[in-house]
């Protein structure tokens, strides 16, 4: 029978770390270790340790001493790592379904499942998967401690740190044609990232870094003392030694990450079992102090057993799939907690937020049927889901939604208790400051059209009306927007990012806040105990622009609401033109007016005949492939027939070429009128009044001006449909 997953690794003087590394990977499902021992004769005890582990069948060891060069079919190598990999590949080619080629400071972490074999089932159709590194730093440690590595080092690099783009190889050995340190080259099939996207870079670099399903914790530096010892060993894949100062370049301690500790107790138990079976005495990280500290912690296994008992008793389980980044996952967890509270005796499965110490393990039995919630829908029906869970004592449902609908959130104080403020470690700015959060990445590159930058003039107005000193904190980067902020406000405080948790908590713990248009910034403000929160009702927060999202706490007296015209994200280099169109367009509005925007009927309702005048058959069928298929199958005579009978009523309203982003910048009055609720959206504005004013739906240079004649050509043929009555909106 083949091994499901084997590890092939080369080690040199790793005595203090190998027992933990082997025990951990046994816990997560590795069933064979092929270890190439490159240690010298007078090593640190590594050779003796490996021999003892081999004697009890825990590992297979291949002596692999240094030599001047290594001749192999694939070439001549000056260092031993790649030749060891090729030798291991031949030994394991017919013995293992998957082989991971990693180092002894790398730990493969299953993020969604509890083990690696279950995780790898997701990649059966591919030749290999390349998990990203998560680089861990020294956590400020100067000296080595006698504790397992995963317990000592819990501070990691931001996701965007370049080193995290590296991947390592887990692949089917029979498909591997050639190997490098970071990736395989396959005879057939493709090498993919955790989400099934092909990794094409020959160096094993992948720009899309994610940690949703599987990753590799890379404990590269450890403590300063261990780094100095490490660099004397040299490197297994290239000549020379690492420079001493690389420690400071690689010592990333940006944010806390304790996810791997869910396996900690089982790992320590496995270490004791291996040490006992192999007669390994006084192993450093299993000394008395470590054992004593371990006994003080509650046992993960005990917790799992308790949870398992409750699960067997009630069988009401809500399986959770947390999506997105930091604050998105927090919001989803808040809503899940409310659902679980309303469904009696409901347990939560698979909700892990390591930054907050929240860990609901995957409960046995597999996920239940998925609740049909489109990912674009945030307005989940909490009462209905709770009722489904409570319908019997044997109910299990699968929840997947961003759930950004404020009325569904639990009480504020409960949410604050889920995510403590920790003001001692992260003090905020006092009452004399107005703290403006600046977000980067997805906001600066216009990745999401509703994540918009705030105009610099808006900050200037707030500074003038409040008399407070401005602080810009967060992702203060080298770009034209941040440069413009510094030029406009030379006396302001600029507080650069110190990691997601530090940014979130420092902003949250300040007294006067201006959130950026992002869920990260919004949630930090809402959880805060700030005196004043100046919320721009803009982009994602604007109910006329993003009606499926509700992040407007209209009854919260801390908030002042500033209503913006409709506008969409542009890249950072285009912000000046976009903001010029907005200048003077925002207004401080009463909360009652803001609340009415979501519920009030637009001043001018949508009218089918107006939209039909601009109908473009070709555009409509290209935009709505489901309609094109229905027309092709003969269910409708044309796209226009579908639009008249059901498309307009069902929301297929994009029926001619129209650029809302350009339109909002080109015609600020239109953006203002839509923003205040006169029209449903910018396209509605154009067909009702914009065309009569001489507005264009698209930039002129595109040569695609739309005139109200496309629909007229076939409207006569569909007049019978119109005579039956216009759909109501």
C-alpha positions in Angstrom: 0.0 0.0 0.0 1.3 3.5 -0.9 2.0 6.2 1.7 -0.6 9.0 1.3 2.0 11.7 2.1 5.7 11.3 2.5 8.2 14.1 3.4 11.6 14.2 1.7 14.1 16.5 3.5 17.8 17.1 4.0 19.0 18.1 7.5 22.3 19.3 9.1 22.8 19.7 12.8 19.1 20.0 13.7 19.1 18.0 16.9 17.1 20.5 19.0 14.3 20.7 16.4 13.8 17.4 14.7 11.7 15.6 17.4 9.1 18.4 17.3 9.2 18.5 13.5 8.6 14.8 13.1 5.9 14.6 15.9 4.0 17.6 14.5 3.9 16.2 11.0 2.8 12.8 12.3 -0.1 14.6 14.0 -1.3 16.2 10.7 -1.1 13.0 8.8 2.4 12.5 7.3 3.0 8.8 7.2 6.6 8.5 6.0 9.8 10.6 6.5 12.8 10.2 4.1 15.5 12.2 5.8 18.9 12.8 4.2 21.5 13.4 6.9 24.1 16.0 5.8 25.5 16.4 9.4 29.2 16.1 10.1 30.8 13.3 12.2 31.1 15.6 15.2 27.6 17.0 14.8 25.3 18.2 17.6 23.6 14.8 18.1 21.5 14.8 15.0 23.0 11.5 13.6 22.4 9.7 16.9 18.8 11.0 17.2 18.0 10.0 13.6 19.4 6.5 14.1 17.2 6.1 17.2 14.1 7.3 15.3 14.9 5.0 12.4 15.3 2.0 14.8 11.7 2.4 15.9 10.4 2.9 12.3 9.6 6.6 12.7 11.8 7.8 9.9 14.0 6.4 7.1 17.5 7.9 7.1 20.0 8.2 4.2 23.5 9.3 5.1 24.4 12.2 2.8 27.8 13.7 3.7 29.3 16.6 1.9 31.5 16.1 -1.2 33.2 18.4 -3.7 30.4 18.1 -6.3 27.3 16.0 -7.0 26.9 14.4 -10.4 23.4 13.5 -11.3 21.5 12.7 -14.5 20.2 16.3 -14.5 23.6 17.9 -14.1 26.5 18.6 -11.7 25.6 20.3 -8.4 27.9 22.0 -5.8 25.4 21.6 -2.9 23.7 18.4 -1.6 20.0 19.5 -1.5 18.8 19.0 -5.1 20.7 15.7 -5.5 19.1 14.5 -2.3 15.7 15.4 -3.7 16.3 13.5 -6.9 17.5 10.4 -5.0 14.4 10.7 -2.8 12.2 11.0 -5.8 13.4 7.7 -7.2 13.0 6.0 -3.8 9.4 7.3 -3.4 8.2 7.3 -7.0 6.1 4.2 -6.6 5.7 4.3 -2.8 3.8 7.5 -2.1 0.8 9.3 -3.6 2.2 12.7 -2.6 5.7 13.8 -1.6 6.5 17.1 0.2 10.0 18.5 -0.3 10.6 20.8 2.7 13.2 21.8 5.3 13.3 21.1 9.0 12.3 24.7 9.8 9.1 24.4 7.7 5.8 23.1 9.1 3.0 22.3 6.6 -0.3 23.6 8.2 -3.7 22.4 7.1 -5.9 25.5 7.6 -9.4 24.2 6.8 -9.2 20.4 7.5 -7.6 18.8 10.6 -5.1 16.8 8.6 -3.1 17.0 5.4 -4.4 13.8 3.6 -8.0 15.3 3.8 -6.6 18.6 2.5 -4.8 17.0 -0.4 -8.0 15.3 -1.7 -8.9 18.8 -3.0 -6.0 18.6 -5.4 -6.5 15.1 -6.9 -6.9 16.5 -10.4 -3.6 18.4 -10.3 0.0 17.3 -10.4 1.0 19.2 -7.4 0.2 22.1 -5.0 2.5 24.8 -3.8 1.6 26.2 -0.4 2.8 29.7 0.4 5.4 30.4 3.1 4.2 32.3 6.2 7.4 33.8 7.5 7.8 33.9 11.2 10.3 36.1 13.1 12.1 35.9 16.4 9.2 37.3 18.4 11.9 39.5 20.0 13.8 36.5 21.5 17.6 36.9 21.8 18.3 33.6 23.5 17.1 30.0 22.8 14.5 28.6 25.2 13.8 25.0 25.8 10.3 25.0 24.4 9.0 23.8 21.0 9.5 26.1 18.1 5.8 26.6 17.3 5.2 27.7 20.9 8.1 30.2 21.1 7.6 32.0 17.8 4.1 33.4 17.2 4.9 36.7 15.4 4.8 36.5 11.7 5.3 38.8 8.6 2.5 40.7 7.0 1.0 38.7 4.1 2.4 41.3 1.6 6.0 40.7 2.6 7.8 39.5 -0.5 9.3 36.3 1.0 5.8 35.0 1.6 5.4 34.7 -2.2 7.7 31.6 -2.1 6.0 28.3 -2.3 7.3 24.7 -1.6 6.5 21.5 -3.4 3.9 18.9 -2.6 3.5 16.8 -5.7 2.7 13.4 -7.2 6.2 11.8 -7.6 5.3 9.8 -10.8 4.5 13.1 -12.5 7.7 15.0 -11.6 10.2 15.5 -14.5 12.6 18.0 -12.8 12.9 19.6 -9.4 14.1 22.9 -7.9 14.2 24.0 -4.3 10.8 25.7 -4.5 8.9 23.9 -7.3 8.5 20.8 -9.5 8.4 20.7 -13.3 5.9 18.1 -14.3 5.5 15.6 -17.1 1.8 16.2 -17.2 -0.7 18.1 -15.1 -0.2 21.5 -13.6 1.3 22.8 -10.3 -1.2 25.1 -8.6 -1.7 27.3 -5.5 -4.1 26.4 -2.8 -7.0 27.8 -4.8 -6.2 25.8 -7.9 -4.6 28.6 -9.9 -1.5 27.6 -11.9 1.9 28.7 -10.6 3.9 29.6 -13.7 7.0 31.3 -12.3 10.0 29.0 -12.7 11.5 30.1 -9.4 8.5 29.0 -7.3 7.4 32.6 -6.7 3.6 33.3 -6.7 2.2 36.8 -6.4 -1.1 35.7 -5.0 -0.4 34.9 -1.3 -3.2 33.2 0.6 -3.5 31.1 3.7 -7.1 29.7 3.4 -6.6 26.0 2.9 -2.9 25.1 3.4 0.3 26.9 4.1 3.9 26.4 5.3 5.0 28.1 8.6 8.6 29.0 8.0 10.6 29.5 11.2 13.5 31.0 9.4 15.4 33.1 12.0 14.3 31.8 15.4 16.1 33.7 18.1 19.2 35.8 17.6 21.3 33.2 19.3 20.0 30.4 17.1 20.5 32.5 13.9 24.2 33.0 14.7 24.5 29.2 15.1 22.5 28.6 11.9 24.6 30.7 9.6 27.7 28.6 10.5 26.1 25.5 9.0 26.0 27.0 5.5 23.2 26.4 3.0 22.0 23.1 1.5 21.1 24.6 -1.9 23.9 27.1 -2.7 27.5 27.7 -1.7 28.6 30.2 1.0 27.0 31.2 4.3 24.3 33.7 5.0 25.4 37.1 6.2 24.9 37.9 9.8 22.9 41.0 9.1 20.3 39.1 7.1 18.7 38.4 10.5 17.5 42.0 10.7 16.1 41.9 7.1 14.3 38.6 7.7 13.1 39.1 11.3 9.5 39.8 10.6 7.4 40.3 13.7 4.4 42.2 12.2 1.4 40.4 13.6 0.6 37.5 15.9 -0.4 34.2 14.4 -1.1 31.2 16.8 -3.1 29.1 14.4 -0.7 26.1 14.6 -1.1 25.9 18.3 -4.4 24.0 17.7 -2.0 21.0 17.2 0.3 21.9 20.1 -0.8 19.5 22.8 -1.0 16.6 20.4 2.5 17.5 19.1 4.0 17.5 22.6 2.3 14.2 23.4 3.8 12.8 20.2 7.2 14.1 21.2 7.0 12.3 24.5 5.9 9.1 22.8 8.8 9.2 20.3 11.3 10.0 23.0 10.1 7.1 25.2 10.0 4.6 22.4 13.5 5.6 21.0 15.1 6.0 24.5 15.9 9.7 23.9 16.9 11.2 27.3 16.7 14.9 28.4 15.6 16.2 25.0 15.9 20.1 25.3 12.3 21.1 24.5 10.8 18.4 26.7 12.5 19.5 29.9 10.8 19.8 33.2 9.8 23.5 32.8 8.2 22.9 29.5 6.2 19.9 30.8 5.2 22.0 33.9 3.9 24.9 31.7 2.1 22.5 29.5 0.2 21.0 32.4 -1.2 24.4 33.3 -2.9 24.7 30.0 -6.3 23.2 29.2 -5.9 20.3 26.9 -7.0 20.7 23.3 -7.9 17.0 23.2 -10.1 17.5 26.3 -11.8 20.4 24.6 -12.3 18.4 21.5 -13.7 15.4 23.5 -16.1 17.8 25.3 -17.2 19.4 22.0 -17.6 16.0 20.5 -19.8 14.8 23.4 -22.1 17.9 23.0 -22.2 17.3 19.2 -23.4 13.8 19.8 -26.1 15.0 22.2 -27.7 17.7 20.1 -26.4 17.4 16.6 -27.3 21.1 15.9 -24.2 22.3 14.1 -23.4 25.3 12.0 -20.4 24.7 9.7 -18.7 28.0 8.9 -16.6 29.1 6.0 -14.9 32.4 6.9 -14.0 34.4 3.8 -11.9 37.4 3.1 -9.4 39.1 5.3 -9.1 40.4 8.9 -12.3 42.3 9.5 -14.5 40.4 7.0 -13.9 37.3 9.0 -14.7 39.0 12.2 -18.0 40.3 10.9 -19.0 36.8 9.7 -18.1 35.3 13.0 -20.3 37.9 14.8 -23.3 37.0 12.7 -22.6 33.3 13.2 -22.5 33.8 16.9 -26.0 35.4 16.8 -27.4 32.6 14.7 -26.0 30.0 17.1 -27.4 31.9 20.1 -30.9 32.0 18.5 -30.8 28.3 17.7 -30.9 26.4 21.0 -27.9 24.2 21.7 -26.2 25.0 18.4 -22.5 24.3 18.1 -20.2 26.2 15.7 -17.8 24.2 13.6 -14.7 25.4 11.7 -14.5 29.0 12.8 -10.9 30.0 13.6 -9.6 33.5 14.2 -6.2 33.0 15.7 -5.5 36.7 16.2 -8.3 36.7 18.8 -7.8 33.3 20.3 -11.0 32.0 18.8 -10.9 28.4 17.7 -14.0 26.3 17.0 -12.5 23.1 15.6 -14.1 21.1 12.7 -16.6 18.8 14.3 -16.8 15.2 13.2 -19.3 14.0 10.7 -18.6 16.3 7.7 -20.3 19.5 6.7 -24.1 19.7 6.3 -26.1 21.0 3.3 -25.2 24.5 2.3 -27.6 27.3 3.0 -28.4 28.9 -0.4 -26.9 32.3 0.1 -25.3 34.0 -3.0 -21.9 35.3 -2.0 -23.0 38.8 -3.2 -25.9 38.7 -0.7 -25.1 40.2 2.7 -28.7 40.4 4.0 -29.0 36.9 5.4 -32.2 35.9 7.2 -30.9 35.1 10.7 -34.3 34.1 12.0 -34.9 31.7 9.1 -31.4 30.0 9.5 -31.9 29.7 13.3 -35.3 28.1 12.7 -33.9 25.6 10.2 -31.3 24.6 12.8 -33.9 24.3 15.5 -36.3 22.3 13.4 -34.9 19.0 14.8 -32.1 17.7 17.0 -30.2 16.4 14.1 -29.6 19.4 11.9 -26.3 20.5 10.4 -26.0 23.5 8.0 -23.2 25.0 6.0 -22.9 28.9 6.2 -21.0 30.9 3.7 -21.7 34.7 3.4 -19.9 38.0 4.0 -23.0 39.0 6.0 -22.4 42.7 6.0 -25.9 43.7 7.1 -25.9 45.8 10.3 -29.3 44.8 11.6 -28.0 41.2 11.8 -25.1 42.0 14.1 -25.2 41.0 17.8 -25.3 43.7 20.5 -22.3 46.0 20.5 -21.1 45.0 24.0 -21.2 41.3 23.1 -19.1 42.0 20.0 -16.6 44.1 22.0 -16.3 41.1 24.4 -15.5 38.8 21.4 -12.7 41.1 20.3 -11.1 42.8 23.4 -9.6 46.2 22.9 -6.3 45.6 24.7 -5.7 49.3 25.4 -2.5 48.7 27.4 -0.7 47.1 24.5 -2.3 49.3 21.8 -3.0 52.8 23.2 -4.9 55.2 21.0 -4.8 58.9 20.3 -6.5 61.2 22.8 -9.3 63.7 22.5 -7.2 66.5 20.9 -6.6 64.4 17.8 -8.8 63.5 14.8 -7.5 60.1 13.7 -8.0 59.3 10.0 -7.5 55.7 8.9 -5.8 55.2 5.5 -6.2 51.9 3.8 -4.0 50.7 0.9 -3.7 47.7 -1.4 -7.2 46.9 -2.6 -8.2 50.6 -2.2 -5.2 52.0 -4.1 -5.5 49.8 -7.1 -9.2 50.1 -7.6 -9.6 46.3 -7.2 -13.1 46.8 -5.8 -15.1 49.6 -7.4 -16.9 50.6 -4.1 -13.7 50.8 -2.0 -13.0 54.5 -2.7 -10.3 56.9 -1.5 -11.6 59.9 0.5 -11.0 63.4 -0.9 -8.2 65.4 0.7 -10.6 68.3 0.8 -12.9 66.3 3.0 -10.2 65.9 5.7 -9.4 69.6 5.4 -13.1 70.5 6.1 -13.2 68.2 9.1 -10.0 69.7 10.5 -11.4 73.2 10.1 -14.8 72.4 11.7 -13.5 70.3 14.6 -10.3 72.3 15.4 -8.6 69.0 16.1 -5.0 67.9 15.1 -5.0 65.5 12.2 -3.5 62.0 12.5 -3.2 59.8 9.4 -2.6 56.3 10.4 -2.5 52.9 8.7 -1.1 52.0 5.3 0.9 55.2 4.7 2.9 54.3 1.7 5.0 55.9 -1.1 2.3 56.9 -3.6 0.9 60.1 -5.0 -2.1 60.1 -2.6 -0.1 59.9 0.6 2.4 62.4 -0.9 -0.5 64.8 -1.5 -1.7 64.3 2.1 1.7 65.2 3.4 1.9 68.3 1.3 -1.6 69.5 2.2 -1.1 68.8 5.9 2.5 69.3 6.8 1.8 69.6 10.5 -0.3 66.4 10.7 1.0 63.2 12.4 1.6 60.4 10.0 1.5 57.0 11.8 2.7 54.2 9.4 1.3 50.7 9.6 2.5 48.4 12.3 0.5 45.3 11.3 -3.1 44.5 11.0 -3.8 44.0 14.7 -1.8 47.1 15.8 -3.5 49.3 13.2 -7.0 48.0 14.1 -6.6 48.4 17.8 -4.7 51.7 17.8 -7.4 53.2 15.6 -10.2 51.6 17.7 -8.7 52.9 20.9 -8.6 56.6 19.8 -11.2 59.2 20.7 -12.2 60.9 17.4 -12.3 58.8 14.2 -12.6 59.2 10.5 -12.9 55.7 9.0 -11.7 54.9 5.5 -14.1 53.2 3.1 -13.3 49.6 4.1 -14.7 47.0 6.4 -11.4 47.0 8.4 -11.7 50.6 9.2 -15.5 50.5 9.8 -15.4 47.6 12.2 -12.6 49.2 14.3 -14.6 52.4 14.6 -17.8 50.6 15.5 -16.2 48.5 18.2 -14.5 51.6 19.6 -15.4 53.7 22.6 -14.8 56.9 20.6 -16.5 60.1 21.4 -17.1 61.0 17.7 -17.0 59.0 14.5 -17.2 60.9 11.2 -18.5 58.3 8.8 -18.3 59.1 5.0 -21.5 57.7 3.5 -19.5 56.9 0.4 -18.7 53.9 -1.9 -19.3 50.7 0.0 -21.2 52.6 2.7 -23.6 54.4 0.4 -27.0 52.6 0.3 -27.8 54.0 -3.2 -24.4 52.7 -4.5 -24.2 49.4 -2.7 -27.8 48.5 -1.7 -26.9 44.9 -0.7 -24.6 46.1 2.1 -25.8 47.9 5.3 -23.0 49.3 7.5 -24.9 52.4 8.7 -25.5 52.5 12.6 -28.0 55.3 12.2 -29.2 55.1 15.8 -25.7 55.4 17.3 -25.2 58.9 18.7 -21.4 58.7 18.3 -21.8 59.0 14.5 -21.9 62.0 12.2 -22.8 61.1 8.6 -21.4 62.8 5.6 -23.4 62.0 2.4 -21.3 61.8 -0.8 -22.3 61.8 -4.4 -22.1 58.4 -6.1 -18.5 57.7 -7.2 -16.4 54.7 -7.9 -12.8 53.6 -7.2 -10.0 54.8 -9.5 -6.4 53.9 -9.3 -4.2 56.0 -7.0 -2.7 57.9 -9.9 -6.1 59.0 -11.1 -7.5 60.2 -7.8 -7.1 63.9 -8.4 -9.4 64.0 -11.4 -12.0 61.9 -9.6 -11.9 64.0 -6.4 -12.1 67.2 -8.4 -15.5 66.1 -9.6 -16.6 65.5 -5.9 -15.3 68.8 -4.5 -18.1 70.4 -2.4 -20.5 67.6 -3.1 -20.5 66.0 0.4 -22.9 67.2 3.1 -23.3 66.5 6.8 -26.8 64.9 7.1 -29.1 64.0 9.9 -29.1 60.2 10.7 -32.9 60.1 9.9 -32.2 61.3 6.3 -29.5 58.6 5.9 -31.8 55.9 7.2 -34.5 56.9 4.8 -32.2 56.5 1.8 -32.3 52.7 2.3 -36.1 52.5 2.6 -37.5 55.4 0.7 -38.8 55.1 -2.9 -36.7 57.0 -5.4 -38.3 60.3 -6.5 -38.4 59.1 -10.1 -39.3 55.4 -10.4 -37.8 53.2 -13.1 -39.9 53.0 -16.2 -39.6 50.1 -18.6 -40.4 52.2 -21.7 -37.5 54.5 -21.0 -35.0 51.6 -20.8 -36.4 49.9 -23.9 -35.7 53.0 -26.0 -31.9 52.3 -25.4 -32.1 48.5 -25.6 -29.0 46.9 -27.4 -29.7 43.3 -28.4 -26.1 42.3 -28.9 -24.9 43.9 -25.7 -27.7 42.4 -23.7 -27.0 38.8 -24.8 -23.3 39.3 -24.2 -23.9 40.7 -20.7 -26.4 38.0 -19.7 -25.1 34.6 -21.0 -28.1 32.8 -19.3 -30.5 34.8 -21.5 -28.4 34.1 -24.6 -28.7 30.4 -23.8 -32.4 30.7 -23.3 -32.8 32.5 -26.7 -30.6 29.9 -28.4 -32.8 27.2 -27.0 -35.9 28.9 -28.4 -37.5 29.9 -25.1 -37.5 33.5 -26.3 -37.6 34.9 -29.8 -35.0 37.5 -28.9 -33.2 39.2 -26.0 -35.7 42.0 -26.1 -38.6 39.6 -25.7 -36.9 38.3 -22.5 -36.3 41.8 -21.3 -39.9 42.8 -21.8 -41.4 39.7 -20.3 -39.1 39.2 -17.3 -35.6 40.6 -17.6 -36.4 44.2 -16.4 -38.5 42.9 -13.5 -35.9 40.4 -12.4 -33.0 42.9 -12.4 -31.4 42.3 -15.8 -31.3 46.0 -16.3 -27.9 46.5 -17.9 -29.3 46.5 -21.5 -27.0 48.9 -23.2 -23.3 50.0 -22.9 -22.9 52.4 -20.0 -19.9 53.4 -17.8 -21.1 54.5 -14.4 -17.6 55.4 -13.1 -16.9 57.8 -16.0 -20.5 59.1 -15.9 -20.2 60.0 -12.2 -16.9 61.9 -12.7 -18.0 63.6 -15.9 -21.4 64.7 -14.6 -21.1 65.6 -10.8 -24.7 66.8 -10.7 -25.9 63.3 -11.8 -23.8 61.7 -9.0 -25.2 64.1 -6.5 -28.8 63.5 -7.6 -28.5 59.7 -7.4 -26.6 60.0 -4.1 -29.5 61.8 -2.5 -32.1 59.3 -3.7 -33.7 61.0 -6.7 -32.8 58.0 -9.0 -32.1 54.4 -8.4 -28.7 54.5 -10.0 -26.7 56.3 -12.6 -28.0 54.3 -15.6 -31.6 55.2 -14.4 -30.5 58.8 -14.2 -29.2 58.7 -17.8 -32.4 57.3 -19.3 -34.7 59.6 -17.3 -32.9 62.9 -17.6 -29.2 62.6 -18.5 -29.8 62.1 -22.3 -32.1 65.1 -22.4 -29.4 67.2 -20.8 -27.0 66.1 -23.5 -25.0 63.7 -21.2 -23.2 60.8 -22.8 -23.3 57.2 -21.4 -19.6 56.5 -22.4 -16.5 58.6 -23.1 -16.7 60.1 -26.5 -13.4 58.7 -27.6 -14.8 55.2 -27.5 -17.0 56.0 -30.4 -19.9 54.1 -28.8 -22.5 56.8 -28.2 -25.9 55.2 -27.5 -29.0 56.7 -29.1 -32.5 55.7 -28.4 -33.2 53.8 -31.6 -31.9 50.2 -31.1 -35.0 49.3 -29.2 -37.4 51.1 -31.6 -36.5 48.8 -34.4 -38.0 45.7 -32.7 -40.4 47.3 -30.3 -43.3 47.1 -32.7 -42.9 43.3 -32.8 -43.1 43.1 -29.1 -46.0 45.6 -28.6 -48.3 42.8 -27.4 -46.1 42.2 -24.4 -46.2 45.9 -23.5 -50.0 46.0 -23.8 -50.2 43.4 -21.1 -48.8 45.9 -18.6 -45.5 47.3 -17.5 -43.6 45.4 -14.8 -43.7 47.3 -11.5 -40.4 48.2 -9.8 
